[in-house]
């Protein structure tokens, strides 16, 4: 936004503020036309600032994603790599569940459709991959697990629970199941 006229900066901020409220209420399918009307600007102005729905969603979630990235960087110095990775993934799942539309914004299919550079997905990948690498190095996570696997799992949990009466409770349960597995550990001596 550097170099923009002051009215363009005000429009951007007004559109973003309205978009945050609309996405919180309606999720990723929030109407761009409704956002324009509520912000008091034309649809072309919305599209000039946010050429795609994805660009708008990225802007809506940018600040919170930065907090998650900062948290990943702080956790990378933790001695227990498994605990650090799981703490961060739990925070990612909790935010994806609480922020309607975020799971849709994070959905992409590798390897051809990598997250766009400077996107929420790319920022999360850059921040979370060192946590995953440390956990793999320490033998806490299988070597064939990719960051995309973890992001897909997190997004899947958020999408699967969004219509539950208590989505955060169900999401935590599914997260725990995915980490612990569905089969209890067996002792070495079975009768």
ABEGO torsion letter per residue (X at the ends): XBGBBAAAAAAAAAAAAAAAAAAAAAEAABBAAAAAAAAGBBAAAAAAABABAAAAAAAAAAAAAAAAAAAAAAAAABABAAAAAAAAAAAAAAAAAABBGAAAAABBBOAABBBBBGBAAAAAAAAAAAAAAAAAAAGABBAABBAAAAAAAAAAAAAAAAABABAAAAAAAAAAAAAAEABBBBBABBX
